[in-house]
């Protein structure tokens, strides 16, 4: 620093410095300061401060140290960070590009304006946050974890964790879930397809209609319908639990209000914890049974074993 001269203890000084008591100050309050191989740009009336080899402070009121580059007004950069936007802050190879952006760690890029990136995250949307290798593309998005991507519509923001993909506004995806519609939620390889507003999918389920729900490999394409297990529900307000072609409970799956209980092919239905008795009441007014039934239905009652229930033609 040219013109520097030793300053005596207790007052006085030399060059551009003045000491008052225990305080040493520069006579030119608008001067920039650089030291240790750093470069300070010297903006008139808005001094920059740079310390350490390779550091650059050239934004006006900026501060850089340990190899950081602070070129935005009032920005700060340390440890090879790059603060390019005004009032931006970058550390440890992070890049803060727009105004008020903050970036920490190698590979971290904050480029949305008031966005935050850490540990390799990329925050491109305004007021977004990304960390641990995730990407937040739009305003108010939040993404965390390797391969996680949040790309909402910019009104509410989307949230993605752990390789989740949340592309609908206000969508939430985690653990490989994928959301492509507003207000959708997906976990564990669940898929909320376009058109499934407020859809919920988990464990490999897929929904493609409003307010539909699918879990454990189910597919729900009817509004307000639910599919749990390896089955497909394709009408509104319908419900299935189990496997199509196997053990299954369904309600209104045909759209006609039918309640259906299915066993697997050639399997015996089991009635558990069912009451039995050895007597019957008085005769009623129904017609007597024919001598021969049409056939018998096998039912397994654990306390008794398999029984054969006769069945008859209704007319």
N, C-alpha and C positions, 0 to 999 in steps of 0.2 A: 504494500500500500504506500504509494508515493507520498512524501511529506511527513511521514510519521516520525515523531521524535519522542524520546523518553519523557515521561511525565513524573515530576517529583511528587513525593508524598505530601499531602496536606494542602495542595493548591498549586496553582500555576500550571505550566505545561509547555507544550511545544508543538509545532506543525499544526495539524488540524484537530488536536485533542485538548480538552480542558478537564482537569480534575477538581472536583469540589467535595471535600471530605473523602468518603470512600467511593465516590461515583466518578467514573471516567466517561465523558460524553464527547461526541463529535461536534465541532463548532458549526458544521454545515448539516442542519437537521434534514435536509432533503437529499443528502448524498447516499448512494448505495454502498454496500459493503461486500467485499469478496475476500476469501482467504483459502489457503491450502490448495491452490490449483483450480479453484472454482471461478465462475464467471458471473458477474452481476451486470444486468443490462444498463442500469443507471437511468431509469425513467425520471424525468425532471419532476420534482415535487412529490414523487411517489416512490420512495426508495425500495430497491430490491436487496435481498440478503442471500449470499451463497457461500457455503462452506464445504470443503472437501473436493478431492480430485474429480474432475468431470462434472461437477454440479453446475447447473445453469438456472439462474433466477432472472427472468427477463419479461415479467408480465406487468410490473408496476405494483409495488406492495407485495411481491411474491417472496417465497422463502424456499430454498433448496439446500439439501445436505446429502452427503454420502452418495454422490452420483445421481441424485434426483434432478429432473428437469421440470421447473415450474415456469411455464410461459403464459399462463392465464392470469389476469389481474387478481391480486390477493390470493393466489393459489399457493399450495404447499406440496413439496415432493421430497421424499427421503428414500434412500437405499434403492436407487435406480428406478424409482417410480416416475411416471410422467403425468403431470397435472397441466392439462391444456386449456381447460375451461376456467372461467372466472370463479373464484372461491372454491375451486376443485382441490381434492386432497388425494394423493397417491403415494403408496408405500410398497417396497419390496417388489419391484417390476410391474406393479399394477398400472393401468392406464385410466385416468379420469379425464374424459374428453369434453363434456359439456359443462355448463354452469352448475356448480354445487354438487357435482358428481364425486363419489368416493370409491376408491379401488385399493384393495389389499391383495398382494400375492401374485406370483407368476401366472400369467395367462388371464388374469382378471381384467375385464374391460367394462367400465361404466360409461355409457354413451347415450343416456336418455334425458339428462337434466334432472338433478336431485335423485339420481339413481345410485345404487350401492352394489358393488361386486366384490366378492371375496373368494379366495382359494380356487381360482380358475373359473369363477362364474362370469357370465357375460350378461350385463344388464343394459338392454337397448331401449326399453320403454321408460317414459317419464315416471319418476317415483317408483321404479321397479327395484326388485332385489333378486340377486342370483348368487349362488354359492356352490362350492364343491363340484365344479364342472358343469353346472346347469346353465340354461339360457332363459332369460325373461325378455320376451320380444316386445311387449306392448305396455301401455301405461298401467301402473298399479299391479303388474304381474309379480308373482313370487315363485321362484324355482330353486330347488335344492337337491343335489345328488347327481351322480354321473348320468348323462343322457337325458335328464329331466328337461322338459321344454314347456314353458307357459307362454301362450300367445292368445290372450283374450282380446275382446273387441275394444278395449280401451276405456270402457265405462266403469266396470266394477273390478276388472283385473281377474286373471286366472291363477290357479295355484297348482304346482306340480312338484312331486317328490319322487326320488328314487326311480328314475327311468320312466316316470309317468309323462303323458302327453296331454296337456290341457289346452285346447284351442278354442273353446267356447267361453264367452264372457261369463265370469262368475263360476267357471268350471273348476272341478277339483279332480286331480288324477294322481295316483300313487302306485308304486310297486308294479309298474308295467301297464297300468290302466290307461285307456285312451278315451278322451272326451272331445267330441267335435260339435257340440251344441251348447247353447247357453244354459247355465245352471245345472249342468250334468255332473254326475259323480261316478268315478270308476276306480276300482281297486283290483289288484291281482289279476292282470290280463283281461279285466272286464272292458267292454267296448260300449260307449254311448255314441251312436251314429248320428249324422245330421238329421234334424227333424225331431229328435227325442229330447225336447225341452224338459228339464227337471227329471231326466232319466237317471236310473241308478243301476249299475252293473258291477259284479264282483266275481272273482274266481272263474274267469272264462265265460261269464254270461255276456249276452249281447242284447241291447235294446235299440229299437228304431221308431218308437212312438212316444208321444208326450206322457210323462208321469209313469212310464213303464218301469218294471223292475225285473232283473234277471240275475240269478246266482247259479254257481256250480255247473256251468255249461249250458244253461237254459237260454232260449231265444224268445224274446217278447216283442211282437210287432203290433200289438193292440194297445190303444191308449188305456191307462190305468190298469193294465194287466200285469200278472206276476207269473214268472216261470222259474222254478227251482228244480234243478236237476237236468238231465239230458232230455229235454222236451221242448216243444215249440207251441207258443200261444199266439194266435193270429187274429183274434177278435177282441173288441174292447171289453173291459171289465170282466176278464176271464182269469182263471187261476189254475195252475198245475203244480203238483209236487210229485216228483218221481221220474220215471223213465218211460217215454213213449214206447209202446210195445212190451213193456215190462210192468213192474209194480208201480201203480200210478193212482193218485187221487186228483180228480179234476172237477172244477165247478164252472159251469157256463162256458166251457171250452168250445161248444158248438154255437154259442150265441143264443141258445134257446132255453137257458136256465137249467140244463141237465147237470145232475150230480152223479159222478161216475167213480167207482172203485174197481181197479183192475189188478189182476195178478199177472205174473209172468206166464208164458205159454205153458198150458197143462200143469199149472201149479195149484196147490190147495190153499184156499184162504184160511187164515188163522184168526180165531176170535179169542183174544186174551182177556182174562179176568171177567168172564161172563157168568152171570148167575144161572143156576139150573134148579129144577125141583122135580119131585116124583109124582105129583098129582096135578089135575086140572080142575077148573071150575065147572059150573053147570052148563048144559048145552045152550047154544045161542040160536039165533034165527037164520043162520046161513045155510045154504044148501049143503047136503051131505057130500062127502068126497066120493069120487068115482072109485070103483074097485081097483082100477089099475092107474097109477100115475104115468105121466109122460116120461119121467126119468127121475134121477136123483142127483142132487148137488153135494159134493164132498166138502165138508168143513172140518177144520181141525180145532178142537177145543183142548188146550193143553192139559186141563185137569181130567179129561175123559179120554181123549184120543180122537181119531177121525170118526165122524158120523156121516150118514147119508140122509139128506133132507129131501123128501119127495116134492116134486113140483107138478102142477097141473095146468092145462090150458085155461086161459081166462074166460073163454066163451065156448 
